[in-house]
């Protein structure tokens, strides 16, 4: 009687699985990057944009929602948080929306409207397994190349 599966077939399948899993993890290194320390953003006069292309936001009119042009992150995605700026430091979170992967034209509703002529930040947080944004339990999403949190700044107009 011939066995349908041999030890050699099992070993070959196991090696193929390890190779495919390694390729997947190396292709999605942003999703497994460790969170940075919670150091405040420090710049001289105005915040500078992060070097990441993971998020795009432009200056926009003040209002009760923030328009994010695009987020380019792999699944399971991220939370997009809109934060006020206190000088050069990140302040309160005004609102958050979840993006399950790469998306364009995202509207983030705010709990409190932005004010004209101020600078705000859009910061990404790892999505985790929760359907609720919680600044105290979610870790900051970092750019794999720089190790820095993914943050984009914008200014509001009238």
GIDAJO-V774050 format. One line per field, one symbol per residue. phi: phi as a letter, one per 30 degrees, with the letter a starting at -180 (. if undefined). psi: psi as a letter, one per 20 degrees, with the letter a starting at -180 (. if undefined). Layout:
phi=???
psi=???
//
This chain:
phi=.cddbcdddddddddddddddddddddbdedcdddddcdddbbdcbecddddcdbbbceaddlcbcccdabcbdedjbccccbdcciccdcddcabbcbdlebbhcccdcdbddcdiccbbcbcbedicccbdbedcccddcdddcicedbbcbcccd
psi=ppphprhggggghggggggggghghhilhhijqqqrrlqqpprfgqqqqrjqjiqpqrqrqqajqpopgqpmqqqjarpoppqrpncjqpbqphrqqppjapqqmppoqqhpqqqqjqprqoqqqphbjqjppohiiqqppqphhhjqqopqqqqqr.
//
